[in-house]
Amino acid sequence: MEGGAVSAGGPVLDVRDVHKSYRRRPVLRGTLEVRPGQLVGVVGENGAGKSTLSRVPRGEARWAWLLSDGGEPRNWMLVLAPLLGWRADSWAGLGWGAFAALFTAVGPTLVLHFGESRRYWGDRRMRRRQDRLMAAPGVMACVLTATALLYAGGAPAEVTALVTAMASVLLALLAVTFFWKVSVHSAVASGALAILVTAFGPWALAPAPVIMLIGWSRVRLRCHTTGQVLAGTLIGAAVGAPLYTLLG
């Protein structure tokens, strides 16, 4: 892939041999040339690759994407739920943690991919506030189902407290999303960190720089403003940790 502005006399923008896929789904393929004086519009339905195309001329921020994808909410739950389950009740607790991760990480991911495949929203990254509102019922159904099953099955208090706390964080974010888009990445990451510190002590603050880098990646990729990242960070910590402490 080559891209950039060209000297006087040539095109002002010349992008060639572009190909980009998300997982196995191609979203971009081809060449773009813009001449001086041309007015070019980029149109297409959700998920057609408009935002991806806009990032090509300045080069995709590879590290920002890696941090953003690595810091997805599901990844925190995939690690945190089994970890707290093991801490609570060894192998039995680990099983409950894996069960919680299935509903709070794998379930929502399947919901997002299903909606993407049916074009209910653009892609699983949920950049548009309206897309988040459409996806919220399915995601919340997975998390609330997990909460009910964990309580009904007598799961360790640490695991049920974690899922309840994170469900409450998501509900708080949903309430805000009706009028403003805030960072779910930052909210879940900060909530997870606050819960880790509550459970394991101050040494669990070690991943704090990672939380800041995840927030930076969301701003760098223009998915959120700095204010939206800070708001998400505050909501996650302020809602998650007190509820985990109360219930765990």
C-alpha positions in Angstrom: 0.0 0.0 0.0 1.3 3.4 -0.9 -0.2 6.8 -0.1 0.4 10.4 0.3 0.3 13.9 -1.4 2.1 14.3 -4.6 4.0 17.4 -5.9 2.5 20.1 -8.0 1.4 18.9 -11.4 0.2 15.5 -10.2 -2.6 14.4 -8.0 -3.0 15.9 -4.6 -3.8 12.5 -3.2 -2.6 9.2 -4.7 -3.4 6.0 -2.9 -2.6 2.7 -4.7 -3.1 -1.0 -4.1 -5.2 -0.6 -0.9 -6.4 -3.7 0.7 -7.8 -4.0 4.1 -9.9 -6.7 5.8 -11.3 -7.1 9.3 -10.9 -10.8 10.1 -12.0 -12.4 6.8 -14.2 -9.6 5.7 -12.7 -7.4 3.0 -13.6 -3.7 3.3 -11.2 -2.0 1.0 -9.6 -2.9 -2.3 -8.4 -0.6 -5.1 -6.8 2.7 -5.9 -7.8 6.4 -5.2 -6.5 9.4 -7.1 -7.6 13.0 -6.4 -6.6 15.7 -8.8 -6.4 19.5 -8.0 -9.8 21.1 -8.1 -11.7 17.8 -7.8 -14.4 17.5 -5.2 -14.7 13.8 -4.0 -17.4 12.4 -1.8 -17.1 9.0 0.0 -20.4 7.4 0.5 -21.5 3.9 1.6 -23.6 2.0 4.1 -22.3 1.1 7.6 -19.2 -1.1 7.4 -18.4 -0.2 3.8 -14.9 1.1 4.8 -15.4 4.8 4.7 -13.6 5.4 8.0 -10.9 2.9 7.1 -10.3 4.7 3.8 -9.9 8.1 5.6 -7.1 6.7 7.7 -5.1 5.3 4.7 -3.3 8.5 3.5 -1.9 9.3 7.0 -1.0 5.6 7.7 -2.9 3.4 10.1 -1.7 3.7 13.7 -0.7 0.1 14.1 0.2 0.3 17.7 -3.0 2.2 18.5 -5.1 -0.6 16.9 -3.2 -3.3 18.7 -3.7 -1.6 22.1 -7.4 -0.9 21.3 -8.1 -4.4 20.2 -6.1 -5.9 23.0 -7.9 -3.8 25.5 -11.4 -4.7 24.4 -13.9 -5.2 27.2 -14.3 -8.9 26.5 -10.6 -9.5 27.0 -10.7 -8.1 30.5 -13.5 -10.4 31.5 -11.8 -13.4 29.9 -8.9 -12.9 32.3 -10.6 -11.3 35.3 -13.5 -13.7 35.9 -11.4 -17.0 36.0 -8.7 -15.2 38.1 -11.2 -14.1 40.8 -12.9 -17.5 40.6 -9.6 -19.3 41.2 -8.8 -17.0 44.1 -12.2 -17.6 45.7 -12.5 -21.4 45.3 -9.6 -23.0 43.4 -10.7 -25.3 40.6 -14.4 -25.0 41.3 -14.1 -21.2 41.4 -12.2 -21.4 38.1 -15.1 -23.2 36.5 -17.5 -20.6 37.7 -15.2 -17.9 36.4 -15.0 -19.6 33.0 -18.8 -19.8 33.0 -19.1 -16.1 33.7 -16.6 -15.3 31.0 -18.6 -17.3 28.5 -21.7 -15.1 29.1 -19.9 -11.7 29.6 -17.2 -12.0 26.9 -18.0 -14.6 24.4 -21.8 -14.0 24.4 -21.6 -10.2 23.7 -19.0 -10.9 21.0 -21.4 -13.2 19.2 -24.1 -10.7 19.4 -21.9 -8.0 17.9 -20.8 -10.3 15.0 -24.4 -11.3 14.4 -25.5 -7.7 14.1 -22.6 -6.9 11.9 -23.3 -9.8 9.6 -26.9 -8.6 9.3 -25.8 -5.0 8.8 -27.7 -3.8 11.9 -24.6 -1.8 12.7 -21.3 -1.0 11.0 -18.8 -3.3 12.8 -18.1 -4.8 16.2 -16.1 -1.7 17.2 -19.4 0.3 17.6 -18.1 3.7 16.6 -21.5 5.3 16.2 -23.6 6.1 19.3 -26.8 4.9 17.5 -25.1 1.5 16.8 -24.3 1.1 20.5 -27.9 1.8 21.5 -29.1 -0.9 19.0 -26.5 -3.5 20.2 -27.1 -2.8 24.0 -30.2 -5.0 24.5 -28.4 -8.1 23.2 -25.2 -7.4 25.1 -27.1 -6.6 28.3 -29.2 -9.8 27.9 -26.0 -11.9 28.0 -24.6 -10.1 31.0 -27.8 -10.1 33.0 -28.4 -13.8 32.2 -25.0 -14.6 33.6 -25.7 -12.6 36.7 -29.0 -14.5 37.4 -27.4 -17.9 36.7 -24.4 -17.2 38.9 -26.6 -16.2 41.8 -29.0 -19.1 41.2 -26.2 -21.6 41.0 -24.4 -20.5 44.2 -21.3 -19.3 42.5 -18.5 -17.7 44.6 -19.3 -14.2 45.8 -16.2 -12.8 44.1 -17.4 -14.0 40.7 -21.0 -12.8 41.1 -19.8 -9.5 42.5 -17.6 -9.0 39.5 -20.3 -9.7 37.0 -22.9 -7.6 38.9 -20.4 -4.7 39.1 -19.6 -4.8 35.4 -23.3 -5.1 34.5 -23.8 -2.0 36.5 -21.0 -0.2 34.7 -22.6 -1.1 31.4 -26.0 0.2 32.5 -24.4 3.5 33.6 -22.7 3.8 30.2 -26.0 3.0 28.5 -27.7 5.8 30.3 -25.1 8.2 29.2 -25.0 6.9 25.7 -28.5 8.2 25.1 -27.0 11.7 24.8 -23.2 11.3 24.7 -20.8 8.6 23.5 -18.2 7.6 26.1 -15.4 5.0 26.0 -16.6 1.5 27.0 -12.9 0.4 26.6 -11.8 2.8 29.2 -14.8 2.2 31.5 -14.3 -1.6 31.6 -10.5 -1.3 31.9 -10.6 1.1 34.8 -13.4 -0.8 36.5 -11.3 -4.0 36.1 -8.2 -2.3 37.5 -10.2 -0.9 40.5 -11.6 -4.4 41.2 -8.1 -5.9 41.0 -6.8 -3.5 43.5 -9.7 -4.2 45.8 -9.1 -7.9 45.6 -5.3 -8.1 45.6 -4.1 -4.9 47.0 -2.0 -1.9 45.8 0.4 -4.1 43.8 -2.4 -4.7 41.3 -2.0 -1.1 40.2 0.9 -2.3 38.0 -1.3 -2.5 34.9 -2.3 1.2 35.3 0.0 2.4 32.5 -1.8 -0.1 30.1 -5.1 1.6 31.0 -3.7 4.9 30.0 -2.3 3.6 26.8 -5.7 2.1 25.9 -7.3 5.5 26.5 -4.6 7.1 24.3 -5.3 4.5 21.5 -9.0 5.4 21.5 -8.2 9.1 21.1 -5.5 8.4 18.5 -7.9 6.3 16.4 -10.5 9.1 16.6 -13.0 6.7 18.2 -13.4 9.1 21.2 -12.3 12.5 22.4 -10.1 12.9 25.5 -13.2 13.9 27.5 -15.1 10.8 26.5 -12.2 8.6 27.5 -11.8 10.3 30.9 -15.6 10.1 31.5 -15.5 6.3 30.7 -12.5 5.9 33.1 -14.3 7.7 35.9 -17.6 5.8 35.4 -15.8 2.4 35.4 -13.9 3.0 38.6 -16.6 4.9 40.4 -19.3 2.2 39.7 -17.3 -1.0 39.6 -15.1 -0.9 42.7 -17.7 0.1 45.3 -20.2 -2.5 44.0 -17.6 -5.2 44.0 -16.6 -4.3 47.6 -20.2 -4.3 48.7 -21.1 -7.6 47.1 -17.9 -9.5 47.3 
